[in-house]
Amino acid sequence: MSRSVKLVIAVAALVFVGVLVYSSLRLGQVKVEVCIEFKGRPGCGTAAAPTEEEALRTAADNACALIASGMTESIACSRTPPRSVRRLSQ
C-alpha cells in the first residue's frame, strides 16, 4: 500500500471519529424528567434528546417501562398524560 493511500485512510478515519464524537455530544441538548401515574402506580423517567418532543417521549417510555407490565400496558401507559414534567437542562 502506498503512502498516499495510507494517508487518505488515516484522514478518513479521523473524520469519521470526529463526526461520531460531535454527534454524540450534540445528542443530549434537552434533558427532561417525566412522571406518570398508571393504574395507581407512579413512575418517573429521564431522557436527553436533540429536541424537547423526543426527550419527553423517551422519558415517558422510560417511566412506563418501570410501572407497566407487558406490551399492551406499555402502550396504554405511554398514552397517559404525564403527572409532571420537569426540564433538567437545555
C-alpha positions in Angstrom: 0.0 0.0 0.0 1.4 3.4 -1.0 2.0 6.2 1.5 -0.7 8.4 -0.1 -3.4 5.6 0.3 -2.4 5.2 4.0 -2.7 8.9 4.5 -6.2 9.0 2.9 -7.4 6.1 5.0 -6.0 7.8 8.2 -7.7 11.1 7.4 -11.0 9.4 6.6 -10.8 7.5 9.9 -10.1 10.8 11.8 -13.1 12.5 10.1 -15.3 9.5 10.9 -14.3 9.6 14.6 -14.8 13.4 14.7 -18.3 13.1 13.3 -19.1 10.4 15.9 -17.9 12.5 18.8 -19.6 15.6 17.5 -23.0 13.9 17.1 -22.7 12.2 20.5 -22.0 15.4 22.3 -24.9 17.1 20.4 -27.3 14.4 21.3 -28.2 15.5 24.8 -29.2 19.1 24.3 -32.6 18.8 26.1 -32.9 16.7 29.3 -36.3 16.2 31.0 -37.9 14.2 33.7 -41.5 12.9 33.2 -43.6 11.4 36.0 -46.6 9.3 35.1 -49.2 7.5 37.2 -50.6 4.4 35.5 -53.2 2.2 37.2 -52.3 3.7 40.6 -48.6 3.1 40.1 -46.3 6.1 40.0 -43.1 6.2 37.9 -40.6 8.8 36.7 -38.1 8.6 33.9 -35.5 10.9 32.5 -34.2 11.3 28.9 -32.0 13.5 26.8 -32.5 14.2 23.1 -31.9 16.8 20.5 -35.5 18.1 20.7 -37.8 18.5 23.7 -40.5 16.4 21.9 -38.1 13.5 21.6 -36.9 13.9 25.2 -40.5 13.9 26.5 -41.5 10.8 24.5 -38.4 8.9 25.6 -38.7 9.9 29.3 -42.4 8.8 29.3 -41.4 5.5 27.7 -38.7 5.1 30.4 -41.2 5.8 33.2 -43.7 3.4 31.7 -41.1 0.7 31.5 -40.9 0.8 35.3 -44.6 0.6 36.0 -46.3 -1.2 33.1 -46.1 -4.9 32.5 -46.5 -6.3 29.0 -46.8 -4.6 25.7 -50.5 -3.7 26.0 -49.9 -1.9 29.3 -46.8 -0.2 28.0 -48.7 1.2 25.0 -51.6 2.3 27.2 -49.2 3.8 29.7 -47.3 5.8 27.0 -50.6 7.4 26.0 -51.3 8.5 29.6 -50.8 12.3 30.2 -47.8 12.9 32.5 -48.5 13.8 36.1 -45.5 16.2 36.0 -42.8 17.3 33.6 -39.5 18.9 34.7 -36.9 20.3 32.4 -33.5 19.4 33.7 -31.3 21.2 31.1 -31.4 22.9 27.8 
